[in-house]
Amino acid sequence: MGARGKLLLLSGIGVALALVYVFQGIEWHWDYVMARRVLKVAAAALTAVVVACSTVIFQTITTNRILTPSVIGIDSLYILMQTAVVFVLGATSAVWTNVAVHFTLSAGLLIAFSVLLYRGFFRREAFNLYLILLIGLVFGIFFQSVASFLQMLIDPNEFLILQGRMFADFNAVDIRRFTIALVTAVLVTVYFIPSLRYLDVLALGRDHALNLGVDYDGTVRRLWIVITAFVAVATSLAGPVTFLGLLVANVAYEFFKTHRHKILLPGSSLISIVALLGALLIVERVFTFTTTVSVIVNLIGGVYFLRLVLKESQP
């Protein structure tokens, strides 16, 4: 089966899962139930696409298939931000309850942190992307430690409210938050399209890209903004899903067996949609909401990550 056939197959599976999720078990209030389910499917699809694309682009510019954007500490910063808002202002403040303000503040601060982290080290002539990743990892551990400390001081009732934002949850998504996320993702995609043609060359490494006439530093700078914006959209919309990108990107590499990004980007996006919708069905229909999407995805993704690490360590 060719790449086009595989894309059509994944599209069919994704549509089938979406239809099963929307129509299964509807017995009353069709309008209300379908509206909620369609919104959840749309939010899951948007999250899946931006997470998959950001991970593939990130792995391309780092030339490493076991790294994800989460390594720079974005997930930990998001949790710290939510914790700080509840700790300082309370769970009844406008910053927490107003959807537009909360989403804009969360996404804006995540993007600002990532861009400042990049620009702070990009000014150096001896630029090293792995140095940024190392600093980001240190920041991530620091943010997680501070968040954990603040969570110990928060009122238990407010901590229960906060806990809902610490894991991916599509039940809390409403139309306003989804609309803002969709518009942001579309604008970032328009910004990203001119750089799409360089991804295949960037995958060869810095030296080869420079020899082939690519403005490596400028292109990587633009792609870094795209990556952080996509991750910020996904995290602010539904919450952190740490291993989803790693899982679907590497499955796409193995399934399509190609390095062409015009195949990998849509392919990994479709695999991500199938994985996330499948996780939603399992959480709601099998476990009846006794677990979360994050737990399912991170469990499978964590096992797959260990497999990748062991595979890479073999001579």
N, C-alpha and C positions, 0 to 999 in steps of 0.2 A: 504493500500500500504506500502510495506516494504521500508527500507532505500535505498536499491539498486534500487528499482523502482522509488523512488523520485529523486535519482541522475540521472537516465536515463531520467526522465521527464524534469528536469532542463537542462540537456545537450541538449535535443531536442529543448527546447525553445530558448536556447542560440544560437544554430546553425541556427535556423529559423530566429531569429532577425539579426544575422550576414549576412545571405544571403539576407534578405530584404534590409538591409542597403547598401550592396555592389551593388546589381543589380537594385534596384528601380530607375527609371527615367534616366537611361543611354541612351543618344541619340546621343552623339558624342564623339570622341576621347576615345574609349573604353580602350585602353592601359593605357592612362594617368589617367583617372578617376578611373579605377579599382585599379591601383597601389596605388593611394592616399587613396582610401577607404579601401583597404585591410590593408594598414599600420595603418590607424586610428583604425580599428577594432582590430588589433594585439596589438597596444599600449593601447587601452581601456581594452582589456582582461588582459594584463600584469599588468596594474595598479589595476584593480579589484581584481586580485588574491593576489597580495602582500599586498594590503590594508586589505582585508578580513583576510588573515592569520595572519598579524601582530596584528590586533585587537583581534582575538580569543586568540592568545597566550598571549597578554597583559592582557586580562580579566581573563585568567586562572591563571597567576602568582599573580594578585592582588585580585583574588576571588571576583571580582566586575563587574557586567554586564553593568554598566552605565558609565564606564570609557573607554577612548580611548587613543591611543598614543599621540594624539594631545594635551593632557592635559599637557605634559611636555614642551610645547612651541616650537615644531619643526616647525609647520606651521608659527608661528610668526617670528621665526629666519630666515626661508626661505624668507619671505617677506622683512625683514630687510636687508638680504644679497643682494637681487635684488635691493632694494632702494639704498643701500650704493654704489654698483657698478656704478649705473647710476649717483648718486650724485657726486662721486669722480672722476670717469674715463669717464663718459658720455656713451650714448647709442651706440656710434660708436667704442668703444674700443674693442680690441681683446677678452678680458675677457667676453664681452657681446655677440659679434657676432660669435666667434668661438664655435661651438657646443660642441666639445670634452672638451675644456677647461672649458666652462661654466658648463657642466654637472658634470665633475669631481670635480671642485671646490665646487659646491653646495652640491653634495652628500657627499663629503669628510668632509666639515665643519659641516654638519648636524650630521653625524655619530660621528665625534670627540667631538662635544658638548655633545651629549647624553652619550657617553662613559665616558667622563670626569665628567659629572654630577653624573653618577652612581658610578664611582670609588672614587670620592671625599667623598662620604658618606658610601661606602661599607667598608672602612677601619675601621670604628667604630664598636666596638663589639656589641653595642646596635643598630644593623642595623634595620632600619624601612623603608620599601618600600614606605609607605605613606608620609614619610618626604621628600623623593625624589620627589614624585608627587607634594607636596606642593611647594617645591622650584622651580620645573619646571613650575608650574602655575605662580609663581611670576615672573620668568624670561620671560615667555610668555607675560605677561602684560607689562613688561619693554620693551621687543623687539618691541611690537606693538606700544607703545608710541613713542619710538625713530624713528621707521619707519614713523609714521604719521607726526612727526616733520620735518623729512628730505623731505618728499613728499611735504610739504608746500613750501619748498625752491627750489625745482627742477623746471627747465624750463618747462612750460606747454606742449611743444611739446614732450619733453623727458618723461614727466609724462604719456602721452598717450601711448608711447611705453612700459613703465614700467607696465601700468595697465593691459596689456595683460598677464603678468606673475603672476599677483596677483590672478587669477582665473584659474580653470582647463580649459585647452584649448588643444584639440588634433589636431587642425589644424596646430599648430606650430611644431608638432613632425615630424622629418625627420628620414631617415634610419640610420644615424650615431648615433643619440641620442638613438634611439630605440635599436640598436645593443649593445651599451654600457650598457644600462639599463638591457637588456635581459641577457647578460653575467654576470653582477653583481648579478642579481637575481638568476641565476643558481648556481653560486659559493656560495652564502649565503644559498641556499637550501641544497646543499651538506654538508655545515657546520652544518646545522640545523638537518639533518636526524637522527644522533645518539641520539639527545635529544628528538625526537618525542615520544619515548616509555614512557617518564616520565610525559607527560602532564596530563594524566588521574589521576596520583597520585598527582601531584602538585595542581590539582583542589580541592583536599580534604583539602588543607591548609598546612601551614608550619609544624605544630606539627605532623600531620598524615604522611606527606612525610618523615620527619626525622625518625619516628618510623618504617616506612617501608623500611628504609635503603637507601633512596635517598640522595645524596649529594646536599642538597637544595641550599646552597649559590652558589656553582659552577655551578649548572644547571641554576639557575636564571640569573647568570652573562652571561652565553652563550646565553640564550634566549633573554636577554636585547640587546645584540649585534645584534641578528637576527631581533628583532623588529625594532630597529633604522635603520638598513640597509634597511629593506623592506620599511619603511616609507620614508627614504631618496630617494630611487629609485623612488617610486611613485610620491613624491613631485617634484623631480628634472625633471622627465620625462614630467609630464602634469600639475603640479601645485597643490595647496592644495585642497582637497575635504574633509572637516572637518567631516561631519556626515555620510559619506558613510560606514565606518567600523562599527560604532555603529549600523546603520540601518541593514546591512546585517547580522552581527553577531547575533543580537537578533532575527531577522526573522528566522535564521537557528536554533537557540535553540527551537523556538516554532514549526517550521515546522518538524524538525526531532525528537524532544522530546527524545534526548539522550545526554549523557555526554561523549561519546566516540569520541576522537579527530580524529580518522581515518575516521569518518563520518562527523564530524563538519567542519574540514578544507576543504575537497573538496566540501562539501555542501555549506558552506558560500562563497567559491570562485565562484561556479556556480551561486548562487543568486546574488553575486556582479557583475558578468559579465552580467547577465540578466538586472539588475538595471541600469548599466552604458550604455549598448547598447540601452536600452529603453529610457534613458535620452537623448542620442545622437540623436535618431530618433525624439523625441519630439522637441528638440532644432532646428533641421535642417528642419524637414518636417512640423511641426505644427507652431512653432514660427518664422520660417525662419531666424534664427540667430539673433533675436532681444533680446535674453537672452543667458545665458551660462549654461553649464552643472552643474557648482557649485551651481547656484541659484536653479535649479530644485532639485538636490540631497539634498542640505542643507535645503530647504523648507520642503521637506518630512521628512528628517532625524530630523530636529528640532522639528517638530510636534510629531514625534515618540519618541524623547527624553523626551519631556514633559509628554507624556503618561507613559513612564517608570518611571519617577520621581514620578508622582502622584500614580502610582501603588505600588511603593516601600514604599511610605509614608503611605499607608493605613494599619491599624492594621490587 
